Structures are given as C-alpha cells and as structure tokens.
Amino acid sequence: MPHLTIEYSANVEDHHDIAALVDAVHLAALEHGLPAVDALRTRAVRRELYRIADGGRDYAFVAIWGRIAPGRDDHTKQTFCSAVLDAAEASVASVPGPLAIAWSVALSEIDPTARLNRNHVRERMAARDQGADR
C-alpha cells in the first residue's frame, strides 16, 4: 500500500508530460518511506469532461488520491501528502505553461475487513532478487 491515482483534466496533457508526473509521484512516495516498493501502485486517469471555477480554458486540475492501509499516524500521512504534492508540482513547474492548475492530495484508509488482496509482485521480486545473489 498505497495505491495512488492521479486524476487530471485533459488540458494538462496538452502542456505537460503525464508519464513524468506519474514517475515523480511514484518516486516521491517511495522516497518518503510510507509504502513498501512491492506494494506501491501509481496510475493516472485523464478526465475529458470537467469544469473549473468560471469555466476558463486556462484552468486545470490535478487531484491525487491515495488509498492506504490503516495505522499510520497523522504526521506520517501529512508528510506523505506534502512530499507527493511537492514532487507533482515540481514535475510540471520546469515546463512553462499557460495553465493555472488547482492541485490536491487526499488519503483515505482502506477498511481491512472490506478488502481482499493478492500481490504476486512480491513473489516475482523475491525470486528475481534471489537470482541476483547467484
């Protein structure tokens, strides 16, 4: 855990590299230390239909949703959100663009009684790592 979803208005893609945004968010999450590398999943979803504020064409949004296992303290969750948001903004700040972007990050805890998970990535990583030792 966590699962990170980057939801963005379609016009962001016209001016910025979404793959770089995904990479920046994923790396920031790993560097923070909250997720185990084999548990982190980051993806992006483009939203074609949206309206922001008064409808100006130069407005955009990027909303990052994180779903995490319960048990983290408030400080850990707050520093995680800050690290992810800082990395996301920095990934597009180097490219000047005409958009005013509304940014947000929110975390929610997953109810463990309402979740089923089978992670075969862990097994593959462990097998790969054992092969590297030979």
N, CA, C and O atoms as CSV, one atom per row, in Angstrom:
chain,resi,resn,atom,element,x,y,z
A,1,MET,N,N,0.856,-1.152,0.000
A,1,MET,CA,C,0.000,0.000,0.000
A,1,MET,C,C,0.904,1.216,0.000
A,1,MET,O,O,1.934,1.123,0.667
A,2,PRO,N,N,0.684,2.252,-0.601
A,2,PRO,CA,C,-0.619,2.747,-1.043
A,2,PRO,C,C,-0.855,2.550,-2.541
A,2,PRO,O,O,0.027,2.183,-3.318
A,3,HIS,N,N,-2.078,2.814,-2.872
A,3,HIS,CA,C,-2.474,2.916,-4.271
A,3,HIS,C,C,-2.659,4.411,-4.530
A,3,HIS,O,O,-3.402,5.078,-3.810
A,4,LEU,N,N,-1.995,4.931,-5.541
A,4,LEU,CA,C,-2.100,6.354,-5.872
A,4,LEU,C,C,-2.728,6.509,-7.249
A,4,LEU,O,O,-2.306,5.869,-8.213
A,5,THR,N,N,-3.729,7.356,-7.329
A,5,THR,CA,C,-4.372,7.667,-8.600
A,5,THR,C,C,-4.249,9.165,-8.830
A,5,THR,O,O,-4.661,9.977,-8.003
A,6,ILE,N,N,-3.675,9.506,-9.970
A,6,ILE,CA,C,-3.546,10.911,-10.359
A,6,ILE,C,C,-4.652,11.181,-11.369
A,6,ILE,O,O,-4.617,10.675,-12.491
A,7,GLU,N,N,-5.613,11.965,-10.974
A,7,GLU,CA,C,-6.721,12.341,-11.850
A,7,GLU,C,C,-6.417,13.750,-12.347
A,7,GLU,O,O,-6.060,14.627,-11.561
A,8,TYR,N,N,-6.561,13.968,-13.664
A,8,TYR,CA,C,-6.196,15.279,-14.191
A,8,TYR,C,C,-7.129,15.687,-15.325
A,8,TYR,O,O,-7.654,14.843,-16.052
A,9,SER,N,N,-7.322,16.985,-15.461
A,9,SER,CA,C,-8.124,17.499,-16.571
A,9,SER,C,C,-7.336,17.311,-17.865
A,9,SER,O,O,-6.110,17.422,-17.878
A,10,ALA,N,N,-8.046,17.030,-18.940
A,10,ALA,CA,C,-7.415,16.681,-20.219
A,10,ALA,C,C,-6.445,17.756,-20.705
A,10,ALA,O,O,-5.465,17.436,-21.379
A,11,ASN,N,N,-6.693,19.008,-20.382
A,11,ASN,CA,C,-5.818,20.064,-20.881
A,11,ASN,C,C,-4.421,20.045,-20.263
A,11,ASN,O,O,-3.502,20.658,-20.806
A,12,VAL,N,N,-4.249,19.359,-19.146
A,12,VAL,CA,C,-2.912,19.244,-18.559
A,12,VAL,C,C,-1.987,18.503,-19.525
A,12,VAL,O,O,-0.821,18.863,-19.687
A,13,GLU,N,N,-2.521,17.475,-20.155
A,13,GLU,CA,C,-1.739,16.664,-21.081
A,13,GLU,C,C,-1.287,17.455,-22.308
A,13,GLU,O,O,-0.299,17.093,-22.947
A,14,ASP,N,N,-1.995,18.521,-22.637
A,14,ASP,CA,C,-1.615,19.351,-23.777
A,14,ASP,C,C,-0.321,20.130,-23.530
A,14,ASP,O,O,0.329,20.586,-24.470
A,15,HIS,N,N,0.043,20.274,-22.249
A,15,HIS,CA,C,1.177,21.130,-21.904
A,15,HIS,C,C,2.255,20.441,-21.068
A,15,HIS,O,O,3.366,20.955,-20.938
A,16,HIS,N,N,1.932,19.288,-20.507
A,16,HIS,CA,C,2.865,18.641,-19.586
A,16,HIS,C,C,2.946,17.141,-19.856
A,16,HIS,O,O,2.024,16.547,-20.415
A,17,ASP,N,N,4.050,16.549,-19.456
A,17,ASP,CA,C,4.321,15.130,-19.643
A,17,ASP,C,C,3.706,14.338,-18.488
A,17,ASP,O,O,4.215,14.379,-17.368
A,18,ILE,N,N,2.636,13.634,-18.751
A,18,ILE,CA,C,1.934,12.892,-17.707
A,18,ILE,C,C,2.775,11.724,-17.205
A,18,ILE,O,O,2.742,11.415,-16.014
A,19,ALA,N,N,3.520,11.075,-18.079
A,19,ALA,CA,C,4.401,9.988,-17.637
A,19,ALA,C,C,5.433,10.503,-16.630
A,19,ALA,O,O,5.744,9.819,-15.655
A,20,ALA,N,N,5.954,11.688,-16.860
A,20,ALA,CA,C,6.910,12.284,-15.917
A,20,ALA,C,C,6.222,12.608,-14.593
A,20,ALA,O,O,6.827,12.460,-13.531
A,21,LEU,N,N,4.976,13.045,-14.642
A,21,LEU,CA,C,4.207,13.312,-13.429
A,21,LEU,C,C,4.014,12.022,-12.639
A,21,LEU,O,O,4.213,12.005,-11.424
A,22,VAL,N,N,3.632,10.950,-13.313
A,22,VAL,CA,C,3.455,9.655,-12.643
A,22,VAL,C,C,4.774,9.206,-12.017
A,22,VAL,O,O,4.799,8.770,-10.867
A,23,ASP,N,N,5.865,9.311,-12.767
A,23,ASP,CA,C,7.171,8.906,-12.240
A,23,ASP,C,C,7.556,9.736,-11.012
A,23,ASP,O,O,8.066,9.190,-10.033
A,24,ALA,N,N,7.319,11.032,-11.055
A,24,ALA,CA,C,7.681,11.912,-9.938
A,24,ALA,C,C,6.884,11.568,-8.684
A,24,ALA,O,O,7.439,11.514,-7.587
A,25,VAL,N,N,5.593,11.338,-8.846
A,25,VAL,CA,C,4.738,10.991,-7.708
A,25,VAL,C,C,5.157,9.638,-7.132
A,25,VAL,O,O,5.270,9.485,-5.915
A,26,HIS,N,N,5.383,8.671,-7.998
A,26,HIS,CA,C,5.780,7.326,-7.560
A,26,HIS,C,C,7.097,7.377,-6.784
A,26,HIS,O,O,7.214,6.792,-5.707
A,27,LEU,N,N,8.081,8.078,-7.337
A,27,LEU,CA,C,9.386,8.191,-6.685
A,27,LEU,C,C,9.277,8.912,-5.343
A,27,LEU,O,O,9.899,8.495,-4.366
A,28,ALA,N,N,8.503,9.977,-5.285
A,28,ALA,CA,C,8.339,10.715,-4.028
A,28,ALA,C,C,7.707,9.826,-2.958
A,28,ALA,O,O,8.094,9.880,-1.791
A,29,ALA,N,N,6.739,9.014,-3.361
A,29,ALA,CA,C,6.104,8.096,-2.409
A,29,ALA,C,C,7.134,7.104,-1.867
A,29,ALA,O,O,7.184,6.844,-0.665
A,30,LEU,N,N,7.949,6.556,-2.761
A,30,LEU,CA,C,8.977,5.607,-2.324
A,30,LEU,C,C,10.007,6.268,-1.417
A,30,LEU,O,O,10.388,5.710,-0.388
A,31,GLU,N,N,10.451,7.454,-1.800
A,31,GLU,CA,C,11.460,8.151,-1.006
A,31,GLU,C,C,10.942,8.541,0.372
A,31,GLU,O,O,11.713,8.618,1.329
A,32,HIS,N,N,9.646,8.785,0.478
A,32,HIS,CA,C,9.067,9.117,1.775
A,32,HIS,C,C,9.188,7.950,2.746
A,32,HIS,O,O,9.435,8.143,3.936
A,33,GLY,N,N,9.013,6.739,2.227
A,33,GLY,CA,C,9.150,5.561,3.070
A,33,GLY,C,C,7.846,4.968,3.566
A,33,GLY,O,O,7.867,3.906,4.188
A,34,LEU,N,N,6.720,5.604,3.319
A,34,LEU,CA,C,5.444,5.043,3.765
A,34,LEU,C,C,5.149,3.707,3.074
A,34,LEU,O,O,4.777,2.750,3.753
A,35,PRO,N,N,5.302,3.611,1.757
A,35,PRO,CA,C,4.989,2.332,1.118
A,35,PRO,C,C,6.209,1.435,0.949
A,35,PRO,O,O,7.341,1.898,0.815
A,36,ALA,N,N,5.937,0.146,0.959
A,36,ALA,CA,C,6.957,-0.819,0.539
A,36,ALA,C,C,6.988,-0.791,-0.982
A,36,ALA,O,O,5.946,-0.625,-1.617
A,37,VAL,N,N,8.163,-0.950,-1.572
A,37,VAL,CA,C,8.298,-0.853,-3.026
A,37,VAL,C,C,7.378,-1.850,-3.738
A,37,VAL,O,O,6.821,-1.535,-4.790
A,38,ASP,N,N,7.215,-3.051,-3.171
A,38,ASP,CA,C,6.401,-4.064,-3.842
A,38,ASP,C,C,4.907,-3.845,-3.670
A,38,ASP,O,O,4.104,-4.585,-4.240
A,39,ALA,N,N,4.527,-2.849,-2.901
A,39,ALA,CA,C,3.107,-2.594,-2.651
A,39,ALA,C,C,2.599,-1.324,-3.331
A,39,ALA,O,O,1.390,-1.106,-3.404
A,40,LEU,N,N,3.491,-0.499,-3.819
A,40,LEU,CA,C,3.088,0.796,-4.381
A,40,LEU,C,C,2.597,0.646,-5.811
A,40,LEU,O,O,3.230,-0.013,-6.635
A,41,ARG,N,N,1.463,1.264,-6.089
A,41,ARG,CA,C,0.897,1.293,-7.439
A,41,ARG,C,C,0.470,2.732,-7.725
A,41,ARG,O,O,-0.262,3.341,-6.944
A,42,THR,N,N,0.928,3.256,-8.834
A,42,THR,CA,C,0.606,4.632,-9.208
A,42,THR,C,C,0.073,4.631,-10.629
A,42,THR,O,O,0.671,4.029,-11.521
A,43,ARG,N,N,-1.045,5.302,-10.841
A,43,ARG,CA,C,-1.620,5.388,-12.188
A,43,ARG,C,C,-2.251,6.753,-12.379
A,43,ARG,O,O,-2.484,7.493,-11.424
A,44,ALA,N,N,-2.523,7.070,-13.644
A,44,ALA,CA,C,-3.121,8.361,-13.985
A,44,ALA,C,C,-4.395,8.146,-14.791
A,44,ALA,O,O,-4.497,7.222,-15.599
A,45,VAL,N,N,-5.355,9.018,-14.549
A,45,VAL,CA,C,-6.643,8.961,-15.233
A,45,VAL,C,C,-6.947,10.348,-15.792
A,45,VAL,O,O,-7.030,11.330,-15.054
A,46,ARG,N,N,-7.109,10.402,-17.098
A,46,ARG,CA,C,-7.434,11.654,-17.794
A,46,ARG,C,C,-8.949,11.870,-17.748
A,46,ARG,O,O,-9.719,10.948,-18.016
A,47,ARG,N,N,-9.363,13.070,-17.411
A,47,ARG,CA,C,-10.785,13.423,-17.375
A,47,ARG,C,C,-11.100,14.354,-18.535
A,47,ARG,O,O,-10.630,15.490,-18.597
A,48,GLU,N,N,-11.900,13.845,-19.440
A,48,GLU,CA,C,-12.284,14.612,-20.626
A,48,GLU,C,C,-13.331,15.682,-20.293
A,48,GLU,O,O,-13.272,16.798,-20.808
A,49,LEU,N,N,-14.265,15.339,-19.446
A,49,LEU,CA,C,-15.350,16.254,-19.103
A,49,LEU,C,C,-15.082,16.849,-17.728
A,49,LEU,O,O,-14.995,16.127,-16.734
A,50,TYR,N,N,-14.952,18.159,-17.680
A,50,TYR,CA,C,-14.680,18.849,-16.420
A,50,TYR,C,C,-15.049,20.321,-16.587
A,50,TYR,O,O,-15.144,20.820,-17.708
A,51,ARG,N,N,-15.250,20.987,-15.504
A,51,ARG,CA,C,-15.463,22.430,-15.481
A,51,ARG,C,C,-14.805,22.934,-14.207
A,51,ARG,O,O,-15.010,22.379,-13.128
A,52,ILE,N,N,-14.023,23.977,-14.341
A,52,ILE,CA,C,-13.289,24.520,-13.206
A,52,ILE,C,C,-13.659,25.987,-13.051
A,52,ILE,O,O,-13.614,26.760,-14.009
A,53,ALA,N,N,-14.022,26.353,-11.838
A,53,ALA,CA,C,-14.360,27.743,-11.491
A,53,ALA,C,C,-15.377,28.330,-12.474
A,53,ALA,O,O,-16.480,27.802,-12.614
A,54,ASP,N,N,-15.007,29.422,-13.154
A,54,ASP,CA,C,-15.952,30.060,-14.086
A,54,ASP,C,C,-15.848,29.509,-15.500
A,54,ASP,O,O,-16.393,30.084,-16.442
A,55,GLY,N,N,-15.140,28.385,-15.642
A,55,GLY,CA,C,-15.049,27.729,-16.941
A,55,GLY,C,C,-13.917,28.193,-17.825
A,55,GLY,O,O,-13.874,27.823,-18.998
A,56,GLY,N,N,-13.003,28.984,-17.312
A,56,GLY,CA,C,-11.880,29.462,-18.110
A,56,GLY,C,C,-11.088,28.315,-18.709
A,56,GLY,O,O,-10.833,27.318,-18.033
A,57,ARG,N,N,-10.697,28.440,-19.967
A,57,ARG,CA,C,-9.953,27.374,-20.656
A,57,ARG,C,C,-8.524,27.221,-20.146
A,57,ARG,O,O,-7.873,26.210,-20.408
A,58,ASP,N,N,-8.041,28.219,-19.423
A,58,ASP,CA,C,-6.673,28.138,-18.912
A,58,ASP,C,C,-6.621,27.605,-17.475
A,58,ASP,O,O,-5.593,27.716,-16.806
A,59,TYR,N,N,-7.725,27.030,-17.007
A,59,TYR,CA,C,-7.765,26.395,-15.690
A,59,TYR,C,C,-7.625,24.887,-15.873
A,59,TYR,O,O,-8.111,24.317,-16.849
A,60,ALA,N,N,-6.953,24.256,-14.917
A,60,ALA,CA,C,-6.762,22.806,-14.964
A,60,ALA,C,C,-6.769,22.280,-13.534
A,60,ALA,O,O,-6.695,23.049,-12.575
A,61,PHE,N,N,-6.859,20.963,-13.405
A,61,PHE,CA,C,-6.748,20.368,-12.079
A,61,PHE,C,C,-5.927,19.094,-12.130
A,61,PHE,O,O,-5.891,18.383,-13.135
A,62,VAL,N,N,-5.272,18.831,-11.013
A,62,VAL,CA,C,-4.612,17.556,-10.760
A,62,VAL,C,C,-4.986,17.178,-9.332
A,62,VAL,O,O,-4.645,17.879,-8.379
A,63,ALA,N,N,-5.688,16.066,-9.202
A,63,ALA,CA,C,-6.102,15.565,-7.889
A,63,ALA,C,C,-5.456,14.198,-7.686
A,63,ALA,O,O,-5.641,13.290,-8.497
A,64,ILE,N,N,-4.715,14.061,-6.625
A,64,ILE,CA,C,-4.028,12.811,-6.330
A,64,ILE,C,C,-4.727,12.164,-5.146
A,64,ILE,O,O,-4.814,12.733,-4.058
A,65,TRP,N,N,-5.219,10.965,-5.391
A,65,TRP,CA,C,-5.945,10.209,-4.372
A,65,TRP,C,C,-5.077,9.051,-3.926
A,65,TRP,O,O,-4.567,8.294,-4.751
A,66,GLY,N,N,-4.911,8.917,-2.641
A,66,GLY,CA,C,-4.155,7.804,-2.097
A,66,GLY,C,C,-5.026,6.955,-1.203
A,66,GLY,O,O,-5.766,7.466,-0.363
A,67,ARG,N,N,-4.931,5.661,-1.390
A,67,ARG,CA,C,-5.618,4.718,-0.511
A,67,ARG,C,C,-4.539,3.944,0.218
A,67,ARG,O,O,-3.665,3.342,-0.405
A,68,ILE,N,N,-4.604,3.962,1.552
A,68,ILE,CA,C,-3.558,3.339,2.350
A,68,ILE,C,C,-4.158,2.381,3.381
A,68,ILE,O,O,-5.334,2.480,3.729
A,69,ALA,N,N,-3.340,1.469,3.854
A,69,ALA,CA,C,-3.736,0.597,4.950
A,69,ALA,C,C,-3.827,1.432,6.230
A,69,ALA,O,O,-3.111,2.423,6.372
A,70,PRO,N,N,-4.682,1.048,7.140
A,70,PRO,CA,C,-4.824,1.823,8.382
A,70,PRO,C,C,-3.600,1.682,9.285
A,70,PRO,O,O,-2.795,0.763,9.133
A,71,GLY,N,N,-3.484,2.612,10.221
A,71,GLY,CA,C,-2.457,2.509,11.242
A,71,GLY,C,C,-1.371,3.565,11.192
A,71,GLY,O,O,-0.525,3.617,12.084
A,72,ARG,N,N,-1.375,4.410,10.167
A,72,ARG,CA,C,-0.353,5.465,10.116
A,72,ARG,C,C,-0.810,6.644,10.967
A,72,ARG,O,O,-1.995,6.972,11.014
A,73,ASP,N,N,0.155,7.275,11.639
A,73,ASP,CA,C,-0.185,8.445,12.443
A,73,ASP,C,C,-0.387,9.661,11.546
A,73,ASP,O,O,-0.001,9.657,10.377
A,74,ASP,N,N,-0.995,10.698,12.107
A,74,ASP,CA,C,-1.326,11.902,11.339
A,74,ASP,C,C,-0.093,12.561,10.732
A,74,ASP,O,O,-0.132,13.025,9.593
A,75,HIS,N,N,0.996,12.604,11.486
A,75,HIS,CA,C,2.215,13.243,10.977
A,75,HIS,C,C,2.730,12.513,9.733
A,75,HIS,O,O,3.108,13.153,8.751
A,76,THR,N,N,2.745,11.194,9.772
A,76,THR,CA,C,3.205,10.407,8.624
A,76,THR,C,C,2.328,10.682,7.405
A,76,THR,O,O,2.837,10.867,6.300
A,77,LYS,N,N,1.022,10.708,7.605
A,77,LYS,CA,C,0.114,10.966,6.488
A,77,LYS,C,C,0.299,12.379,5.936
A,77,LYS,O,O,0.276,12.578,4.721
A,78,GLN,N,N,0.482,13.351,6.813
A,78,GLN,CA,C,0.664,14.734,6.362
A,78,GLN,C,C,1.977,14.916,5.607
A,78,GLN,O,O,2.008,15.590,4.577
A,79,THR,N,N,3.054,14.328,6.103
A,79,THR,CA,C,4.335,14.470,5.407
A,79,THR,C,C,4.319,13.723,4.079
A,79,THR,O,O,4.949,14.158,3.115
A,80,PHE,N,N,3.607,12.608,4.024
A,80,PHE,CA,C,3.467,11.879,2.772
A,80,PHE,C,C,2.734,12.731,1.742
A,80,PHE,O,O,3.191,12.862,0.607
A,81,CYS,N,N,1.606,13.307,2.129
A,81,CYS,CA,C,0.842,14.172,1.212
A,81,CYS,C,C,1.691,15.337,0.726
A,81,CYS,O,O,1.672,15.667,-0.460
A,82,SER,N,N,2.433,15.959,1.628
A,82,SER,CA,C,3.285,17.093,1.244
A,82,SER,C,C,4.370,16.674,0.267
A,82,SER,O,O,4.627,17.369,-0.717
A,83,ALA,N,N,5.006,15.543,0.533
A,83,ALA,CA,C,6.080,15.074,-0.352
A,83,ALA,C,C,5.550,14.770,-1.746
A,83,ALA,O,O,6.177,15.124,-2.745
A,84,VAL,N,N,4.404,14.118,-1.812
A,84,VAL,CA,C,3.803,13.769,-3.105
A,84,VAL,C,C,3.384,15.031,-3.853
A,84,VAL,O,O,3.648,15.157,-5.049
A,85,LEU,N,N,2.737,15.960,-3.166
A,85,LEU,CA,C,2.290,17.191,-3.820
A,85,LEU,C,C,3.477,18.027,-4.293
A,85,LEU,O,O,3.455,18.559,-5.403
A,86,ASP,N,N,4.499,18.146,-3.470
A,86,ASP,CA,C,5.682,18.915,-3.871
A,86,ASP,C,C,6.322,18.314,-5.128
A,86,ASP,O,O,6.701,19.045,-6.043
A,87,ALA,N,N,6.439,17.001,-5.170
A,87,ALA,CA,C,7.042,16.339,-6.330
A,87,ALA,C,C,6.178,16.502,-7.572
A,87,ALA,O,O,6.695,16.723,-8.667
A,88,ALA,N,N,4.870,16.395,-7.406
A,88,ALA,CA,C,3.958,16.539,-8.546
A,88,ALA,C,C,4.065,17.943,-9.137
A,88,ALA,O,O,4.209,18.107,-10.349
A,89,GLU,N,N,3.994,18.938,-8.280
A,89,GLU,CA,C,4.100,20.322,-8.773
A,89,GLU,C,C,5.451,20.582,-9.427
A,89,GLU,O,O,5.525,21.232,-10.470
A,90,ALA,N,N,6.510,20.079,-8.819
A,90,ALA,CA,C,7.844,20.297,-9.374
A,90,ALA,C,C,7.995,19.637,-10.744
A,90,ALA,O,O,8.735,20.134,-11.593
A,91,SER,N,N,7.304,18.532,-10.963
A,91,SER,CA,C,7.453,17.830,-12.243
A,91,SER,C,C,6.887,18.622,-13.414
A,91,SER,O,O,7.295,18.411,-14.556
A,92,VAL,N,N,5.962,19.521,-13.149
A,92,VAL,CA,C,5.418,20.345,-14.233
A,92,VAL,C,C,5.925,21.785,-14.179
A,92,VAL,O,O,5.781,22.527,-15.151
A,93,ALA,N,N,6.513,22.182,-13.062
A,93,ALA,CA,C,6.974,23.569,-12.913
A,93,ALA,C,C,8.118,23.910,-13.851
A,93,ALA,O,O,8.295,25.070,-14.222
A,94,SER,N,N,8.898,22.902,-14.239
A,94,SER,CA,C,10.037,23.178,-15.108
A,94,SER,C,C,9.611,23.479,-16.546
A,94,SER,O,O,10.411,23.954,-17.352
A,95,VAL,N,N,8.352,23.199,-16.859
A,95,VAL,CA,C,7.832,23.454,-18.202
A,95,VAL,C,C,6.837,24.599,-18.104
A,95,VAL,O,O,5.741,24.422,-17.572
A,96,PRO,N,N,7.207,25.782,-18.613
A,96,PRO,CA,C,6.269,26.889,-18.536
A,96,PRO,C,C,5.005,26.563,-19.337
A,96,PRO,O,O,5.076,25.992,-20.426
A,97,GLY,N,N,3.879,26.926,-18.794
A,97,GLY,CA,C,2.636,26.640,-19.486
A,97,GLY,C,C,1.585,27.673,-19.172
A,97,GLY,O,O,1.723,28.442,-18.221
A,98,PRO,N,N,0.544,27.694,-19.959
A,98,PRO,CA,C,-0.488,28.707,-19.799
A,98,PRO,C,C,-1.557,28.351,-18.772
A,98,PRO,O,O,-2.513,29.109,-18.603
A,99,LEU,N,N,-1.423,27.222,-18.083
A,99,LEU,CA,C,-2.492,26.757,-17.206
A,99,LEU,C,C,-2.313,27.216,-15.765
A,99,LEU,O,O,-1.199,27.278,-15.244
A,100,ALA,N,N,-3.430,27.533,-15.141
A,100,ALA,CA,C,-3.484,27.709,-13.693
A,100,ALA,C,C,-4.048,26.392,-13.160
A,100,ALA,O,O,-5.220,26.078,-13.368
A,101,ILE,N,N,-3.195,25.621,-12.467
A,101,ILE,CA,C,-3.583,24.281,-12.034
A,101,ILE,C,C,-4.004,24.305,-10.570
A,101,ILE,O,O,-3.292,24.831,-9.715
A,102,ALA,N,N,-5.170,23.730,-10.296
A,102,ALA,CA,C,-5.636,23.505,-8.922
A,102,ALA,C,C,-5.146,22.115,-8.512
A,102,ALA,O,O,-5.521,21.115,-9.124
A,103,TRP,N,N,-4.315,22.058,-7.486
A,103,TRP,CA,C,-3.702,20.810,-7.027
A,103,TRP,C,C,-4.360,20.336,-5.740
A,103,TRP,O,O,-4.767,21.148,-4.909
A,104,SER,N,N,-4.465,19.017,-5.577
A,104,SER,CA,C,-4.912,18.464,-4.299
A,104,SER,C,C,-4.373,17.054,-4.113
A,104,SER,O,O,-4.138,16.324,-5.075
A,105,VAL,N,N,-4.186,16.696,-2.858
A,105,VAL,CA,C,-3.800,15.341,-2.479
A,105,VAL,C,C,-4.671,14.959,-1.293
A,105,VAL,O,O,-4.833,15.739,-0.355
A,106,ALA,N,N,-5.229,13.759,-1.339
A,106,ALA,CA,C,-6.046,13.265,-0.230
A,106,ALA,C,C,-5.774,11.786,-0.024
A,106,ALA,O,O,-5.641,11.024,-0.981
A,107,LEU,N,N,-5.694,11.396,1.231
A,107,LEU,CA,C,-5.509,9.993,1.580
A,107,LEU,C,C,-6.754,9.461,2.270
A,107,LEU,O,O,-7.404,10.176,3.032
A,108,SER,N,N,-7.078,8.222,2.006
A,108,SER,CA,C,-8.133,7.550,2.756
A,108,SER,C,C,-7.626,6.177,3.161
A,108,SER,O,O,-6.856,5.542,2.441
A,109,GLU,N,N,-8.071,5.733,4.322
A,109,GLU,CA,C,-7.670,4.427,4.820
A,109,GLU,C,C,-8.652,3.370,4.340
A,109,GLU,O,O,-9.865,3.581,4.341
A,110,ILE,N,N,-8.115,2.241,3.935
A,110,ILE,CA,C,-8.927,1.136,3.454
A,110,ILE,C,C,-9.364,0.289,4.645
A,110,ILE,O,O,-8.549,-0.066,5.496
A,111,ASP,N,N,-10.640,-0.028,4.699
A,111,ASP,CA,C,-11.164,-0.903,5.738
A,111,ASP,C,C,-10.659,-2.321,5.465
A,111,ASP,O,O,-11.032,-2.915,4.453
A,112,PRO,N,N,-9.823,-2.875,6.341
A,112,PRO,CA,C,-9.237,-4.197,6.062
A,112,PRO,C,C,-10.282,-5.314,6.012
A,112,PRO,O,O,-10.020,-6.365,5.427
A,113,THR,N,N,-11.447,-5.115,6.604
A,113,THR,CA,C,-12.475,-6.154,6.554
A,113,THR,C,C,-13.225,-6.151,5.236
A,113,THR,O,O,-13.970,-7.085,4.943
A,114,ALA,N,N,-13.035,-5.105,4.437
A,114,ALA,CA,C,-13.738,-4.991,3.161
A,114,ALA,C,C,-12.746,-4.996,1.994
A,114,ALA,O,O,-12.999,-4.396,0.950
A,115,ARG,N,N,-11.625,-5.674,2.185
A,115,ARG,CA,C,-10.569,-5.667,1.168
A,115,ARG,C,C,-9.971,-7.057,1.037
A,115,ARG,O,O,-9.731,-7.746,2.029
A,116,LEU,N,N,-9.740,-7.448,-0.187
A,116,LEU,CA,C,-9.036,-8.688,-0.488
A,116,LEU,C,C,-7.888,-8.339,-1.411
A,116,LEU,O,O,-8.072,-7.594,-2.373
A,117,ASN,N,N,-6.700,-8.869,-1.131
A,117,ASN,CA,C,-5.526,-8.505,-1.909
A,117,ASN,C,C,-4.676,-9.746,-2.162
A,117,ASN,O,O,-4.404,-10.522,-1.246
A,118,ARG,N,N,-4.266,-9.922,-3.399
A,118,ARG,CA,C,-3.312,-10.970,-3.776
A,118,ARG,C,C,-2.207,-10.307,-4.586
A,118,ARG,O,O,-2.411,-9.941,-5.743
A,119,ASN,N,N,-1.061,-10.156,-3.988
A,119,ASN,CA,C,0.034,-9.432,-4.622
A,119,ASN,C,C,1.105,-10.416,-5.080
A,119,ASN,O,O,1.923,-10.863,-4.277
A,120,HIS,N,N,1.103,-10.751,-6.350
A,120,HIS,CA,C,2.096,-11.662,-6.900
A,120,HIS,C,C,3.385,-10.941,-7.289
A,120,HIS,O,O,4.369,-11.576,-7.668
A,121,VAL,N,N,3.371,-9.621,-7.191
A,121,VAL,CA,C,4.578,-8.842,-7.465
A,121,VAL,C,C,5.648,-9.177,-6.434
A,121,VAL,O,O,6.823,-9.306,-6.778
A,122,ARG,N,N,5.254,-9.318,-5.181
A,122,ARG,CA,C,6.215,-9.640,-4.119
A,122,ARG,C,C,6.978,-10.930,-4.435
A,122,ARG,O,O,8.201,-10.990,-4.306
A,123,GLU,N,N,6.239,-11.952,-4.849
A,123,GLU,CA,C,6.871,-13.234,-5.179
A,123,GLU,C,C,7.867,-13.068,-6.327
A,123,GLU,O,O,8.977,-13.597,-6.276
A,124,ARG,N,N,7.466,-12.340,-7.348
A,124,ARG,CA,C,8.341,-12.140,-8.509
A,124,ARG,C,C,9.591,-11.375,-8.120
A,124,ARG,O,O,10.693,-11.720,-8.548
A,125,MET,N,N,9.425,-10.331,-7.304
A,125,MET,CA,C,10.586,-9.547,-6.874
A,125,MET,C,C,11.529,-10.390,-6.027
A,125,MET,O,O,12.746,-10.302,-6.184
A,126,ALA,N,N,10.980,-11.208,-5.128
A,126,ALA,CA,C,11.809,-12.052,-4.280
A,126,ALA,C,C,12.585,-13.064,-5.128
A,126,ALA,O,O,13.772,-13.285,-4.891
A,127,ALA,N,N,11.925,-13.679,-6.112
A,127,ALA,CA,C,12.597,-14.635,-6.990
A,127,ALA,C,C,13.685,-13.953,-7.809
A,127,ALA,O,O,14.770,-14.506,-7.994
A,128,ARG,N,N,13.395,-12.758,-8.297
A,128,ARG,CA,C,14.384,-12.001,-9.079
A,128,ARG,C,C,15.596,-11.649,-8.196
A,128,ARG,O,O,16.744,-11.763,-8.624
A,129,ASP,N,N,15.312,-11.221,-6.959
A,129,ASP,CA,C,16.395,-10.834,-6.046
A,129,ASP,C,C,17.257,-12.032,-5.654
A,129,ASP,O,O,18.468,-11.889,-5.486
A,130,GLN,N,N,16.653,-13.203,-5.508
A,130,GLN,CA,C,17.418,-14.405,-5.192
A,130,GLN,C,C,18.319,-14.785,-6.355
A,130,GLN,O,O,19.447,-15.233,-6.147
A,131,GLY,N,N,17.831,-14.610,-7.575
A,131,GLY,CA,C,18.630,-14.896,-8.765
A,131,GLY,C,C,19.803,-13.953,-8.906
A,131,GLY,O,O,20.834,-14.327,-9.465
A,132,ALA,N,N,19.663,-12.729,-8.405
A,132,ALA,CA,C,20.748,-11.750,-8.480
A,132,ALA,C,C,21.878,-12.075,-7.529
A,132,ALA,O,O,23.012,-11.638,-7.724
A,133,ASP,N,N,21.562,-12.851,-6.490
A,133,ASP,CA,C,22.593,-13.198,-5.490
A,133,ASP,C,C,23.528,-14.293,-6.003
A,133,ASP,O,O,24.589,-14.518,-5.422
A,134,ARG,N,N,23.160,-14.953,-7.049
A,134,ARG,CA,C,23.974,-16.089,-7.533
A,134,ARG,C,C,25.090,-15.630,-8.417
A,134,ARG,O,O,25.867,-16.450,-8.908
